[in-house]
Amino acid sequence: MSLWKEYLRPTTVQDAVLALASAPDPSCAIAGGTDLMLDLQQGHHPPVHTLVDLTNIPEMRILEVRGDELIIGAGLPHNQIVASPLVQQNAQALVEACGLIGGPQVRNMATLGGNVAHALPAADGTIGLMSLNAQAEIASPDGRRRVPLREIFVGPGKSSLDAKREILVSFAIPLRKEHQASAFCRIMRAQGIALPILNLAVWLERQNGLVTDAHVAVGPAGPVPFRASQTETCLLGKPINDQTISAAQETLLAEATFRTSPARATAEYRRQLVVVLLKNALNTAWERAA
């Protein structure tokens, strides 16, 4: 049985959203396809009438500085993000996150936009972007809008994007300034393509030996990718030392929600791991910010 009837390859974002909106239902956008194709082949996704391929749209594969932001196209594969000096300089947490997704073959195809659009609460690229205060640009037939990344997620595997009318175009990350840095940590099973048991990313700013700003993102710590706002507040105005880390660990355990996954880990195991990841990420980002 054919998994689709029509396959379109637009060359502009506008053509892509119009193609999606005008195609007979059900239609679907595809970029890397590393999740979608498997779901279609294994019967986890119903057959579609029209696939709209986004890989031929140059705007969705950009990687450039605009003003005081780094712009990363949603259609850019993970391996190109990992190899980019621009991303290495400005978003080390994202480099580390994308470098752990799947295996080399997956990273050659899978896109950052697909990682985000899948809306899983522990998606590595998403957690990296959350810590960096990223914003997403979304296109529809009505025009474009930019939203904070965290506003996209509404539940496990569910986003606020209208799959029939909207496409993730790019992500905007503030350029790294002096004494700012980030780090990403992850625990997974021994297999190289395993999904994370737990991941965590930290971004912080260091001035005069104190934390002046901080972002902490954790997954899975709830139904959507989680920003630990109380933990962030706990870090402000303090040096990164054993006392500060201990207080931040207690705060994170109090505000995050961990669940037991039969295939991956118990809630209690994740609670024990998250304090280790937080300590490691804070120390790494603190040293980098110096």
HELIX and SHEET records of a PDB file:
HELIX    1   1 VAL A   13  SER A   22  1                                  10    
HELIX    2   2 LEU A   36  GLN A   41  1                                   6    
HELIX    3   3 PRO A   58  ARG A   61  5                                   4    
HELIX    4   4 HIS A   78  ALA A   83  1                                   6    
HELIX    5   5 PRO A   85  ASN A   90  1                                   6    
HELIX    6   6 GLN A   92  CYS A   98  1                                   7    
HELIX    7   7 PRO A  104  MET A  109  1                                   6    
HELIX    8   8 LEU A  112  ALA A  117  1                                   6    
HELIX    9   9 ASP A  124  SER A  131  1                                   8    
HELIX   10  10 LEU A  149  ILE A  152  5                                   4    
HELIX   11  11 SER A  229  LEU A  235  1                                   7    
HELIX   12  12 ASP A  242  GLU A  255  1                                  14    
HELIX   13  13 ALA A  267  ALA A  289  1                                  23    
SHEET    1   A 3 GLU A   6  LEU A   8  0                                        
SHEET    2   A 3 THR A  50  ASP A  53  1                                        
SHEET    3   A 3 SER A  27  ILE A  30  1                                        
SHEET    1   B 5 LEU A  63  ARG A  66  0                                        
SHEET    2   B 5 GLU A  69  GLY A  73 -1                                        
SHEET    3   B 5 ILE A 167  PRO A 174 -1                                        
SHEET    4   B 5 GLN A 135  SER A 140 -1                                        
SHEET    5   B 5 GLY A 143  PRO A 148 -1                                        
SHEET    1   C 2 PHE A 153  GLY A 155  0                                        
SHEET    2   C 2 LYS A 158  SER A 159 -1                                        
SHEET    1   D 4 GLN A 180  MET A 188  0                                        
SHEET    2   D 4 PRO A 196  GLN A 207 -1                                        
SHEET    3   D 4 LEU A 210  GLY A 219 -1                                        
SHEET    4   D 4 PHE A 226  ARG A 227 -1                                        
END                                                                             
